[in-house]
Amino acid sequence: MLKIVKSLIFVGLTFLTAVSYAAITPAPKAPEVAAKSYILQDYNSGKVLAAVNAAQRLPPASITKLMTAYVVSQELESGNIALEDEVLISEKAWRMVGSRSFIEVNSRVSVEVLLRGMIIQSGNDAAVALAEHIAGSEETFSQMMNQYAQQLGMFNTNYQNATGLPGKEHYTTAEDIAILSAAVIRDLKHYAWYSEKEFTYNNITQHNRNKLLWRDKSVDGLKTGHTEEAGYCLAASAKRDGMRLISVVLGTRSENARAQETQKLFNYGFRFFETHDLYQAGQQIADSKVWQGAADKVLLGLDKALTITVPRGRYDELVATTNIQKPIIAPIVDGQVLGEVQIHLAGELVATEQLVAIAAVEKGSWWRQLLDMLLMLIWG
């Protein structure tokens, strides 16, 4: 449990004076990465560990299919489609250039086979077939992709197709791909398919293009991409000892390069950082005096879990400071914001979350209310 320091706040919400600590030894600088843009981020805390040009809009190539799969998964969850549904393959889907799943025109292929073919072997034909099955056309499906991008907070992303083939207004950023990758890991029941090394359809076996699946057993997804315009790209995730990282590299020079540069980032992140769950949602962190209430105190905690990533070996130096509104007067409703908790490391503020009531406090009896009002007048 972290050491908790309570501040004294009598009117409103104020902050503690900064405390002097010994200077923290920072993690070393991230290695140089030969890519146009990249980001390394902790999945659970969201902490960015390394980034260069992460907000630069670039063509994502087949990493686009992460969003295609995400939309399909949402349609599956809502019950609009099922994995067993048979999809009629159009001529447009059959004629798609680039990577293919080798589906035949006018044949019927299940949603599951198309989805796995798109995820594992990056089939452009499978992506278009799924888009047409769900939305009637790839253009309408692209609108759905953009709606989900906005909902996820991918504000520097615009999709024009379901495949990632070049388009004048088809772009995203490493930051936004990291957001999408986290959503895929969190929300997709079939995320395990991203770790499959090969897939066979129509008597043709193709291999997953993510070379790290063979090189690093901690890597379990996500998606490669390549066009002449985009270069070689890779969004990947790895998990070691309970810590999960997401890496996105865009615009490398070759298949080997995108794997090597991603491996650099993973090795750096796992070596020099660690992630800890500090508090669970609803866990009591502090309490505070309540005036005119049926109870003397209100219990305070967070409405969501707080996870933090810090330089390795520095966890024991974290200090939690609570800033609590005063006075607190009943009634108090469950979830009401009454202050905040700040997490410091060597004097540096590294996280802030709102403190909320984790249990309601009703108004006290008329006698309790009257007594407390008198006491508040006397004590100011």
Protein Blocks (a to p, Z undefined) as FASTA:
>chain_A
ZZddddddfehjddddddddddddddddddddddfbdcdddfklopafbdchklbccdek
jmlmmmmmmmmmmmmmnopacfklccdddfklmmpgcjdehiaehiacdfklmmmmmmmn
opaklmmmmmmmmnopaklmmmmmmmmmmmnopakbccfbfnopacfklccdfklmmmmm
mmmmmmmmklmmmmpcbdceehiacddfblklmmmmkbgbjbdcddfklopaddddddee
hiacddddehiabfklmmmmmmmmmmmmmmmgccddfbdghiafbdcddehiabfbdcdd
dfbdcdddddehilmmpccdddddddddddddehiacbdcdddeehiafbdcddddfbdc
ddddfklmmmmmmmmmmnZZ
